[in-house]
Amino acid sequence: MGMNGEEIKTALGRNIKLLRVNKRFSQAVLAEKADISIAYLSKIERGIKYPKPDILSQIAEGLDAEIHELFKTDLKPKPSAITVNDEKKKLLNRLSKVMTKKINNAVNKSINRVLEDFMK
């Protein structure tokens, strides 16, 4: 059984958004690449508007995708990458150094105890 017009608009919008997010593009970036307004792209992604074939082609090109990919039913989101800002990186590095030092101290103490017991 085929999809009706509203289901096609909804699926198309969902797929465009999914492909855009997978490429880590904002709506502004894709709108610029496709030479359309952000508002129009937003309406397409929400299934409110159905673009003409030339606009579909521009969107697909902006996404570096084939037009048929915009209509697939099995698209899946890519797992999102963990983003760490510079302040968090500094904190993680400091924490890593402190933990490494504590682990090394604990290991050294354990080795010294074993050696002391062995020497008795």
KAZIHU-V790211 format. One record per residue. RES is the residue in one small letter. PSI is psi as a letter, one per 20 degrees, with the letter a starting at -180 (NA if undefined). D_FIRST is the distance of its C-alpha to the first C-alpha in whole Angstrom. Layout:
RES & PSI & D_FIRST
RES & PSI & D_FIRST
This chain:
m & p & 0
g & r & 4
m & q & 7
n & r & 9
g & g & 13
e & h & 15
e & h & 12
i & g & 13
k & g & 17
t & g & 17
a & g & 15
l & g & 18
g & g & 20
r & g & 20
n & g & 20
i & g & 23
k & g & 25
l & g & 24
l & h & 26
r & g & 28
v & h & 30
n & h & 29
k & i & 32
r & k & 34
f & p & 34
s & r & 34
q & h & 33
a & g & 36
v & g & 36
l & g & 32
a & g & 33
e & g & 36
k & h & 35
a & i & 32
d & l & 35
i & r & 33
s & q & 34
i & h & 34
a & g & 33
y & g & 30
l & g & 29
s & g & 29
k & h & 26
i & g & 24
e & h & 24
r & j & 23
g & j & 20
i & h & 23
k & q & 23
y & o & 21
p & q & 23
k & r & 24
p & h & 24
d & h & 27
i & g & 27
l & g & 24
s & g & 26
q & g & 29
i & g & 27
a & g & 26
e & g & 30
g & h & 31
l & i & 29
d & l & 30
a & r & 26
e & q & 24
i & h & 22
h & h & 19
e & h & 20
l & i & 19
f & j & 16
k & q & 16
t & i & 14
d & k & 17
l & p & 20
k & q & 22
p & q & 26
k & q & 29
p & p & 31
s & q & 34
a & q & 37
i & p & 40
t & p & 42
v & p & 46
n & r & 48
d & h & 52
e & g & 53
k & h & 51
k & g & 52
k & g & 56
l & g & 55
l & h & 54
n & g & 56
r & g & 59
l & g & 57
s & g & 57
k & g & 61
v & g & 62
m & g & 60
t & g & 61
k & g & 65
k & g & 64
i & g & 63
n & g & 65
n & g & 68
a & g & 67
v & g & 67
n & g & 70
k & g & 72
s & g & 70
i & g & 71
n & g & 75
r & g & 75
v & g & 74
l & g & 77
e & g & 79
d & h & 79
f & h & 79
m & i & 82
k & NA & 84
